[in-house]
Amino acid sequence: MRSDPLHGGHGPDPRSLTLDRGDALLLVVDVQERLASAMNPAALAAVEKNAGVLIRVARRLGLPVVATEQYPRGLGHTVPSLRALLEEAPMEKLEFSCGASQEIARRIVSTGRRQVIVVGMETHVCVFQTVRDLARGEFSVFLAQDAVLSRTEENRRVGLHLCEKSGATLTSTEAVVFDLLGVAGTPEFKELSPLIK
């Protein structure tokens, strides 16, 4: 554990609680049309908004963005509001975990980044299994709680608990944005802060 002048080297490793824009990527898991139609509309709208904010921020700050689709023939493609923000087409998978898909796992590893900000659905299935595999691979995982969703709130809560037990840091869209920005008054801050008002 590295020494920290404020904390004397005690407590959790600060790397697991500090986002570094030079070491982070955004992973958008399976926010797909047919899956979305089964969600609570108000909760879905919030997740679409927050995931959209994080995609915009990631692109502006130079973070890689990797998006996935679970069996798109059956579940449809990424919802249009998010698809329009992506520079690269979502990667297709049959595995529930992005980490179990060799192609997606290779894409994540190829970025050289060791911190992964995760958003998407469903929290207790594909998101949890992905988080578990990332943590096993010694990635630092940051789960934006307000940008993940399940068909039921109970399963969403179960998923959040399982992700935290797997080693993820539970956070929020706003916390992620301000952690990545780090300082007020910059052109980036002035451009991006209106997204979270």
Buried (B, 14 or more C-beta within 10 A) or exposed (E): EEEEEEEEEEEEEEBEEBBBBEBBBBBBBBBBBEBBEBBBEEBBEBBBBBBBBBBBBBBBBEBBBBBBBBBBEEBBBBBEBBBEBBEEEBBBBEBBBBBBBEEBBEBBEEBEBBBBBBBBBBBBBBBBBBBBBBBEBEBBBBBBBBBBBBBBEEBBEBBBBBBBEBBBBBBBBBBBBBBBBEEEEEEBBEEBBEBBE
